[in-house]
Amino acid sequence: MSDPSSPPFPPSSRPPSFPDEELLRKARALREILVDRGLTLAAAESLTGGLLSATFTSIPGSSKFFLAGFIAYSNRSKNVFLEVPDAILETRGAVSPECSLLMAENARRLAGSDLSVSTTGIAGPDGGTPTKPVGLVYVSVSGEKGHFTEKHLFDGIRGEIVMSSVVAALDSLARFLSEG
Protein backbone atom coordinates (compact mmCIF):
# COMPACT_ATOMS: atom_id res chain seq x y z
CA MET A 1 0.00 0.00 0.00
CA SER A 2 1.33 3.43 -0.90
CA ASP A 3 1.80 6.25 1.55
CA PRO A 4 -1.40 8.39 1.40
CA SER A 5 0.58 11.51 2.29
CA SER A 6 2.80 11.29 -0.78
CA PRO A 7 1.60 12.52 -4.17
CA PRO A 8 0.66 9.91 -6.79
CA PHE A 9 3.42 11.23 -9.03
CA PRO A 10 6.81 12.73 -8.25
CA PRO A 11 6.86 16.52 -7.96
CA SER A 12 8.62 18.33 -10.75
CA SER A 13 11.17 21.00 -10.11
CA ARG A 14 9.36 23.36 -12.45
CA PRO A 15 5.70 23.41 -13.50
CA PRO A 16 4.87 23.11 -17.18
CA SER A 17 4.48 26.36 -19.08
CA PHE A 18 1.08 27.35 -20.40
CA PRO A 19 0.38 28.99 -22.67
CA ASP A 20 3.30 28.66 -25.01
CA GLU A 21 5.04 31.65 -26.55
CA GLU A 22 3.01 31.60 -29.79
CA LEU A 23 -0.28 31.78 -27.89
CA LEU A 24 1.05 34.52 -25.62
CA ARG A 25 2.21 36.57 -28.61
CA LYS A 26 -1.19 36.30 -30.29
CA ALA A 27 -3.08 37.04 -27.06
CA ARG A 28 -0.91 40.09 -26.33
CA ALA A 29 -1.51 41.45 -29.84
CA LEU A 30 -5.26 40.98 -29.40
CA ARG A 31 -5.12 42.62 -25.97
CA GLU A 32 -3.48 45.70 -27.50
CA ILE A 33 -6.12 46.00 -30.22
CA LEU A 34 -9.04 45.41 -27.87
CA VAL A 35 -7.81 47.81 -25.19
CA ASP A 36 -6.89 50.49 -27.76
CA ARG A 37 -10.40 50.28 -29.23
CA GLY A 38 -12.10 50.04 -25.85
CA LEU A 39 -13.68 46.68 -26.73
CA THR A 40 -14.58 43.81 -24.42
CA LEU A 41 -14.55 40.08 -25.13
CA ALA A 42 -16.26 36.90 -23.99
CA ALA A 43 -15.53 33.30 -24.96
CA ALA A 44 -17.80 30.27 -25.29
CA GLU A 45 -15.85 27.03 -25.33
CA SER A 46 -16.66 23.39 -25.83
CA LEU A 47 -13.75 21.28 -27.08
CA THR A 48 -11.14 23.79 -25.86
CA GLY A 49 -12.46 23.37 -22.31
CA GLY A 50 -11.35 26.77 -21.03
CA LEU A 51 -7.90 26.86 -22.64
CA LEU A 52 -8.88 29.82 -24.82
CA SER A 53 -10.06 31.77 -21.77
CA ALA A 54 -6.93 30.70 -19.87
CA THR A 55 -4.81 32.04 -22.72
CA PHE A 56 -6.41 35.46 -22.39
CA THR A 57 -6.31 35.56 -18.61
CA SER A 58 -2.65 34.49 -18.50
CA ILE A 59 -1.56 37.88 -19.83
CA PRO A 60 -1.37 40.97 -17.63
CA GLY A 61 -4.14 43.46 -18.26
CA SER A 62 -6.69 40.89 -19.37
CA SER A 63 -9.28 42.30 -16.97
CA LYS A 64 -9.36 45.44 -19.12
CA PHE A 65 -10.99 43.52 -21.98
CA PHE A 66 -11.90 39.93 -21.02
CA LEU A 67 -15.29 39.75 -19.31
CA ALA A 68 -16.28 36.09 -19.22
CA GLY A 69 -15.51 32.59 -20.37
CA PHE A 70 -18.26 30.00 -20.65
CA ILE A 71 -17.26 26.33 -20.75
CA ALA A 72 -20.21 24.42 -22.16
CA TYR A 73 -18.93 20.94 -22.88
CA SER A 74 -22.14 18.91 -22.84
CA ASN A 75 -25.22 19.52 -24.96
CA ARG A 76 -27.16 20.21 -21.80
CA SER A 77 -24.75 22.91 -20.71
CA LYS A 78 -24.89 24.49 -24.17
CA ASN A 79 -28.67 24.58 -23.80
CA VAL A 80 -28.87 25.71 -20.16
CA PHE A 81 -25.97 28.17 -19.93
CA LEU A 82 -25.61 29.41 -23.52
CA GLU A 83 -29.26 29.05 -24.52
CA VAL A 84 -28.59 26.98 -27.63
CA PRO A 85 -32.05 25.60 -28.47
CA ASP A 86 -32.62 21.86 -28.15
CA ALA A 87 -33.91 21.90 -31.73
CA ILE A 88 -30.47 23.03 -33.02
CA LEU A 89 -28.64 20.48 -30.90
CA GLU A 90 -30.98 17.67 -32.03
CA THR A 91 -31.14 18.52 -35.75
CA ARG A 92 -27.77 20.13 -36.52
CA GLY A 93 -25.70 18.87 -33.58
CA ALA A 94 -23.32 20.48 -31.13
CA VAL A 95 -20.60 20.37 -33.76
CA SER A 96 -22.23 22.54 -36.40
CA PRO A 97 -21.89 26.08 -37.69
CA GLU A 98 -25.33 26.88 -36.30
CA CYS A 99 -24.40 25.80 -32.78
CA SER A 100 -21.05 27.57 -32.93
CA LEU A 101 -22.62 30.84 -34.00
CA LEU A 102 -25.34 30.66 -31.36
CA MET A 103 -22.71 29.95 -28.72
CA ALA A 104 -20.81 33.08 -29.75
CA GLU A 105 -23.86 35.31 -30.10
CA ASN A 106 -25.37 34.21 -26.81
CA ALA A 107 -22.08 34.48 -24.91
CA ARG A 108 -21.74 38.06 -26.14
CA ARG A 109 -25.27 38.90 -25.07
CA LEU A 110 -25.07 37.12 -21.70
CA ALA A 111 -21.68 38.63 -20.81
CA GLY A 112 -22.55 42.07 -22.14
CA SER A 113 -19.36 42.13 -24.19
CA ASP A 114 -18.67 43.86 -27.49
CA LEU A 115 -17.24 40.71 -29.07
CA SER A 116 -17.22 36.99 -28.48
CA VAL A 117 -15.51 33.92 -29.86
CA SER A 118 -16.66 30.31 -29.66
CA THR A 119 -15.19 26.87 -30.27
CA THR A 120 -16.97 23.57 -30.79
CA GLY A 121 -15.67 20.39 -32.35
CA ILE A 122 -14.54 16.80 -32.04
CA ALA A 123 -11.11 16.40 -30.44
CA GLY A 124 -11.12 12.59 -30.51
CA PRO A 125 -9.88 10.00 -30.43
CA ASP A 126 -13.50 8.81 -30.56
CA GLY A 127 -16.75 10.61 -31.29
CA GLY A 128 -16.15 11.12 -34.99
CA THR A 129 -18.46 9.96 -37.77
CA PRO A 130 -18.07 9.87 -41.56
CA THR A 131 -19.86 13.24 -41.84
CA LYS A 132 -18.31 14.74 -38.69
CA PRO A 133 -14.81 13.29 -38.35
CA VAL A 134 -12.38 13.71 -35.48
CA GLY A 135 -10.67 17.07 -35.97
CA LEU A 136 -13.77 18.88 -37.25
CA VAL A 137 -13.94 22.25 -35.49
CA TYR A 138 -16.10 25.34 -35.87
CA VAL A 139 -14.96 28.73 -34.62
CA SER A 140 -17.34 31.69 -34.59
CA VAL A 141 -16.81 35.36 -33.84
CA SER A 142 -19.69 37.67 -33.05
CA GLY A 143 -19.71 41.44 -32.73
CA GLU A 144 -22.14 44.31 -32.95
CA LYS A 145 -21.33 44.81 -36.66
CA GLY A 146 -21.60 41.18 -37.72
CA HIS A 147 -20.38 37.65 -37.27
CA PHE A 148 -18.74 34.76 -39.07
CA THR A 149 -18.08 31.07 -38.61
CA GLU A 150 -15.08 29.14 -39.89
CA LYS A 151 -14.83 25.41 -40.41
CA HIS A 152 -11.54 23.64 -39.73
CA LEU A 153 -10.41 20.04 -40.07
CA PHE A 154 -7.33 19.45 -37.93
CA ASP A 155 -5.06 16.41 -37.88
CA GLY A 156 -3.35 15.05 -34.83
CA ILE A 157 -4.03 13.60 -31.43
CA ARG A 158 -6.55 15.08 -29.02
CA GLY A 159 -4.24 17.65 -27.42
CA GLU A 160 -2.99 18.83 -30.80
CA ILE A 161 -6.54 19.30 -32.09
CA VAL A 162 -7.48 21.26 -28.98
CA MET A 163 -4.42 23.52 -29.22
CA SER A 164 -4.96 24.01 -32.96
CA SER A 165 -8.50 25.10 -32.12
CA VAL A 166 -7.24 27.70 -29.63
CA VAL A 167 -4.85 29.07 -32.26
CA ALA A 168 -7.67 29.13 -34.83
CA ALA A 169 -9.91 31.05 -32.42
CA LEU A 170 -7.19 33.65 -31.78
CA ASP A 171 -6.55 33.98 -35.52
CA SER A 172 -10.28 34.28 -36.28
CA LEU A 173 -10.67 37.03 -33.73
CA ALA A 174 -7.67 38.86 -35.20
CA ARG A 175 -9.19 38.63 -38.71
CA PHE A 176 -12.54 39.89 -37.46
CA LEU A 177 -10.88 42.88 -35.80
CA SER A 178 -8.77 43.66 -38.88
CA GLU A 179 -11.87 43.71 -41.08
CA GLY A 180 -13.88 45.92 -38.73
Contacts in CASP RR format, 6 or more apart in sequence:
PFRMAT RR
TARGET T0000
AUTHOR 0000-0000-0000
METHOD contacts of the structure
MODEL  1
MSDPSSPPFPPSSRPPSFPDEELLRKARALREILVDRGLTLAAAESLTGG
LLSATFTSIPGSSKFFLAGFIAYSNRSKNVFLEVPDAILETRGAVSPECS
LLMAENARRLAGSDLSVSTTGIAGPDGGTPTKPVGLVYVSVSGEKGHFTE
KHLFDGIRGEIVMSSVVAALDSLARFLSEG
2 8 0 8 1.000
18 54 0 8 1.000
18 58 0 8 1.000
19 27 0 8 1.000
19 51 0 8 1.000
19 54 0 8 1.000
19 55 0 8 1.000
19 58 0 8 1.000
19 166 0 8 1.000
22 167 0 8 1.000
23 55 0 8 1.000
23 166 0 8 1.000
23 167 0 8 1.000
23 170 0 8 1.000
24 55 0 8 1.000
24 58 0 8 1.000
24 59 0 8 1.000
26 167 0 8 1.000
26 170 0 8 1.000
26 171 0 8 1.000
26 174 0 8 1.000
27 55 0 8 1.000
27 56 0 8 1.000
27 58 0 8 1.000
27 59 0 8 1.000
27 170 0 8 1.000
28 59 0 8 1.000
29 174 0 8 1.000
30 56 0 8 1.000
30 170 0 8 1.000
30 173 0 8 1.000
30 174 0 8 1.000
30 177 0 8 1.000
31 56 0 8 1.000
31 59 0 8 1.000
31 61 0 8 1.000
31 62 0 8 1.000
31 64 0 8 1.000
31 65 0 8 1.000
33 39 0 8 1.000
33 174 0 8 1.000
33 177 0 8 1.000
34 40 0 8 1.000
34 41 0 8 1.000
34 64 0 8 1.000
34 65 0 8 1.000
34 115 0 8 1.000
34 177 0 8 1.000
35 61 0 8 1.000
35 64 0 8 1.000
35 65 0 8 1.000
37 177 0 8 1.000
38 65 0 8 1.000
38 114 0 8 1.000
39 65 0 8 1.000
39 114 0 8 1.000
39 115 0 8 1.000
40 65 0 8 1.000
40 66 0 8 1.000
40 67 0 8 1.000
40 111 0 8 1.000
40 112 0 8 1.000
40 113 0 8 1.000
40 114 0 8 1.000
40 115 0 8 1.000
41 56 0 8 1.000
41 65 0 8 1.000
41 66 0 8 1.000
41 67 0 8 1.000
41 113 0 8 1.000
41 114 0 8 1.000
41 115 0 8 1.000
41 116 0 8 1.000
41 117 0 8 1.000
41 173 0 8 1.000
42 66 0 8 1.000
42 67 0 8 1.000
42 68 0 8 1.000
42 69 0 8 1.000
42 70 0 8 1.000
42 107 0 8 1.000
42 108 0 8 1.000
42 110 0 8 1.000
42 111 0 8 1.000
42 112 0 8 1.000
42 113 0 8 1.000
42 115 0 8 1.000
42 116 0 8 1.000
42 117 0 8 1.000
43 50 0 8 1.000
43 52 0 8 1.000
43 53 0 8 1.000
43 56 0 8 1.000
43 66 0 8 1.000
43 68 0 8 1.000
43 69 0 8 1.000
43 70 0 8 1.000
43 107 0 8 1.000
43 116 0 8 1.000
43 117 0 8 1.000
43 118 0 8 1.000
43 119 0 8 1.000
43 169 0 8 1.000
44 69 0 8 1.000
44 70 0 8 1.000
44 72 0 8 1.000
44 82 0 8 1.000
44 103 0 8 1.000
44 104 0 8 1.000
44 106 0 8 1.000
44 107 0 8 1.000
44 116 0 8 1.000
44 117 0 8 1.000
44 118 0 8 1.000
44 119 0 8 1.000
45 51 0 8 1.000
45 52 0 8 1.000
45 53 0 8 1.000
45 69 0 8 1.000
45 70 0 8 1.000
45 71 0 8 1.000
45 72 0 8 1.000
45 118 0 8 1.000
45 119 0 8 1.000
46 71 0 8 1.000
46 72 0 8 1.000
46 73 0 8 1.000
46 78 0 8 1.000
46 94 0 8 1.000
46 103 0 8 1.000
46 118 0 8 1.000
46 119 0 8 1.000
46 120 0 8 1.000
46 121 0 8 1.000
47 119 0 8 1.000
47 120 0 8 1.000
47 121 0 8 1.000
47 122 0 8 1.000
47 123 0 8 1.000
47 137 0 8 1.000
47 161 0 8 1.000
47 162 0 8 1.000
47 165 0 8 1.000
48 119 0 8 1.000
48 162 0 8 1.000
48 165 0 8 1.000
48 166 0 8 1.000
48 169 0 8 1.000
49 71 0 8 1.000
49 73 0 8 1.000
49 162 0 8 1.000
50 69 0 8 1.000
50 71 0 8 1.000
51 162 0 8 1.000
51 163 0 8 1.000
51 166 0 8 1.000
52 117 0 8 1.000
52 119 0 8 1.000
52 165 0 8 1.000
52 166 0 8 1.000
52 169 0 8 1.000
52 170 0 8 1.000
53 66 0 8 1.000
53 69 0 8 1.000
53 71 0 8 1.000
55 166 0 8 1.000
55 170 0 8 1.000
56 62 0 8 1.000
56 65 0 8 1.000
56 66 0 8 1.000
57 66 0 8 1.000
67 111 0 8 1.000
67 112 0 8 1.000
67 113 0 8 1.000
68 107 0 8 1.000
68 110 0 8 1.000
68 111 0 8 1.000
68 113 0 8 1.000
69 107 0 8 1.000
69 111 0 8 1.000
70 81 0 8 1.000
70 82 0 8 1.000
70 103 0 8 1.000
70 107 0 8 1.000
70 110 0 8 1.000
70 111 0 8 1.000
71 77 0 8 1.000
72 78 0 8 1.000
72 81 0 8 1.000
72 82 0 8 1.000
72 84 0 8 1.000
72 103 0 8 1.000
75 89 0 8 1.000
75 93 0 8 1.000
75 94 0 8 1.000
78 84 0 8 1.000
78 89 0 8 1.000
78 94 0 8 1.000
78 99 0 8 1.000
78 103 0 8 1.000
79 85 0 8 1.000
79 86 0 8 1.000
79 89 0 8 1.000
82 102 0 8 1.000
82 103 0 8 1.000
82 106 0 8 1.000
82 107 0 8 1.000
82 110 0 8 1.000
83 102 0 8 1.000
83 106 0 8 1.000
83 110 0 8 1.000
84 94 0 8 1.000
84 99 0 8 1.000
84 102 0 8 1.000
84 103 0 8 1.000
84 106 0 8 1.000
85 102 0 8 1.000
88 96 0 8 1.000
88 98 0 8 1.000
88 99 0 8 1.000
88 102 0 8 1.000
89 99 0 8 1.000
92 98 0 8 1.000
92 99 0 8 1.000
93 99 0 8 1.000
94 120 0 8 1.000
94 121 0 8 1.000
95 120 0 8 1.000
95 121 0 8 1.000
95 122 0 8 1.000
95 132 0 8 1.000
95 136 0 8 1.000
95 137 0 8 1.000
95 138 0 8 1.000
96 120 0 8 1.000
96 138 0 8 1.000
97 138 0 8 1.000
97 140 0 8 1.000
97 149 0 8 1.000
97 151 0 8 1.000
99 120 0 8 1.000
99 138 0 8 1.000
100 118 0 8 1.000
100 119 0 8 1.000
100 120 0 8 1.000
100 138 0 8 1.000
100 139 0 8 1.000
100 140 0 8 1.000
100 149 0 8 1.000
101 118 0 8 1.000
101 140 0 8 1.000
101 142 0 8 1.000
101 147 0 8 1.000
101 149 0 8 1.000
103 118 0 8 1.000
103 120 0 8 1.000
103 140 0 8 1.000
104 116 0 8 1.000
104 117 0 8 1.000
104 118 0 8 1.000
104 140 0 8 1.000
104 141 0 8 1.000
104 142 0 8 1.000
104 147 0 8 1.000
105 116 0 8 1.000
105 140 0 8 1.000
105 142 0 8 1.000
105 147 0 8 1.000
107 113 0 8 1.000
107 116 0 8 1.000
107 118 0 8 1.000
107 142 0 8 1.000
108 114 0 8 1.000
108 115 0 8 1.000
108 116 0 8 1.000
108 142 0 8 1.000
108 143 0 8 1.000
114 143 0 8 1.000
114 144 0 8 1.000
115 141 0 8 1.000
115 142 0 8 1.000
115 143 0 8 1.000
115 173 0 8 1.000
115 176 0 8 1.000
115 177 0 8 1.000
116 141 0 8 1.000
116 142 0 8 1.000
116 143 0 8 1.000
117 139 0 8 1.000
117 140 0 8 1.000
117 141 0 8 1.000
117 142 0 8 1.000
117 169 0 8 1.000
117 172 0 8 1.000
117 173 0 8 1.000
118 138 0 8 1.000
118 139 0 8 1.000
118 140 0 8 1.000
118 141 0 8 1.000
118 142 0 8 1.000
118 169 0 8 1.000
119 137 0 8 1.000
119 138 0 8 1.000
119 139 0 8 1.000
119 165 0 8 1.000
119 166 0 8 1.000
119 168 0 8 1.000
119 169 0 8 1.000
120 137 0 8 1.000
120 138 0 8 1.000
121 135 0 8 1.000
121 136 0 8 1.000
121 137 0 8 1.000
121 138 0 8 1.000
121 165 0 8 1.000
122 128 0 8 1.000
122 132 0 8 1.000
122 133 0 8 1.000
122 134 0 8 1.000
122 135 0 8 1.000
122 136 0 8 1.000
122 137 0 8 1.000
122 161 0 8 1.000
123 134 0 8 1.000
123 135 0 8 1.000
123 158 0 8 1.000
123 159 0 8 1.000
123 161 0 8 1.000
123 162 0 8 1.000
123 165 0 8 1.000
124 134 0 8 1.000
124 135 0 8 1.000
124 158 0 8 1.000
124 161 0 8 1.000
125 134 0 8 1.000
125 157 0 8 1.000
125 158 0 8 1.000
126 134 0 8 1.000
127 134 0 8 1.000
128 134 0 8 1.000
128 136 0 8 1.000
133 153 0 8 1.000
134 161 0 8 1.000
135 152 0 8 1.000
135 153 0 8 1.000
135 154 0 8 1.000
135 155 0 8 1.000
135 156 0 8 1.000
135 161 0 8 1.000
136 151 0 8 1.000
136 152 0 8 1.000
136 153 0 8 1.000
137 151 0 8 1.000
137 152 0 8 1.000
137 153 0 8 1.000
137 154 0 8 1.000
137 161 0 8 1.000
137 164 0 8 1.000
137 165 0 8 1.000
137 168 0 8 1.000
138 149 0 8 1.000
138 150 0 8 1.000
138 151 0 8 1.000
138 152 0 8 1.000
139 149 0 8 1.000
139 150 0 8 1.000
139 152 0 8 1.000
139 165 0 8 1.000
139 168 0 8 1.000
139 169 0 8 1.000
139 172 0 8 1.000
140 147 0 8 1.000
140 148 0 8 1.000
140 149 0 8 1.000
140 150 0 8 1.000
140 172 0 8 1.000
141 147 0 8 1.000
141 148 0 8 1.000
141 172 0 8 1.000
141 173 0 8 1.000
141 175 0 8 1.000
141 176 0 8 1.000
143 176 0 8 1.000
145 180 0 8 1.000
148 172 0 8 1.000
148 176 0 8 1.000
150 168 0 8 1.000
150 172 0 8 1.000
152 164 0 8 1.000
152 165 0 8 1.000
152 168 0 8 1.000
154 160 0 8 1.000
154 161 0 8 1.000
154 164 0 8 1.000
154 165 0 8 1.000
154 168 0 8 1.000
155 161 0 8 1.000
END
